[in-house]
Amino acid sequence: MKIEWTARASGDLARLFDFLEPVAPDAAVRVVQEIARAPNRLLYHPRIGEKLDVYEPREVRRIIIGHYEMRYEIAAGTLFILRVWHSREDRDFGPEA
């Protein structure tokens, strides 16, 4: 199994860093690094995240990393990281994730 970040998920990481960096540069680096490393544990336990039935028949799941939510899809031996955001953000991406 391999990990692949979508353009949207990569953009989410950049957006989170840009939001945090002006007020807490060290925290911005630490948070983004923690989020970027999180999918590595999914390589051993890919179905550990909560399954999101709204995406059926796709296998989309989510994990929580501190105060952040990461959505990912398992397809064809690949973990696609779909989106990342802070849990206080008002996000409803719907089935297109």
Buried (B, 14 or more C-beta within 10 A) or exposed (E): EEBEBBEBBEEBBEBBBEBBBEEEEEEBEEBBEEBBEBBEEBEEEBEEBEEBEEBEEBBBBBBEBEEBBBBBBBEEEEBBBBBBBBEEEEEEEEEEB
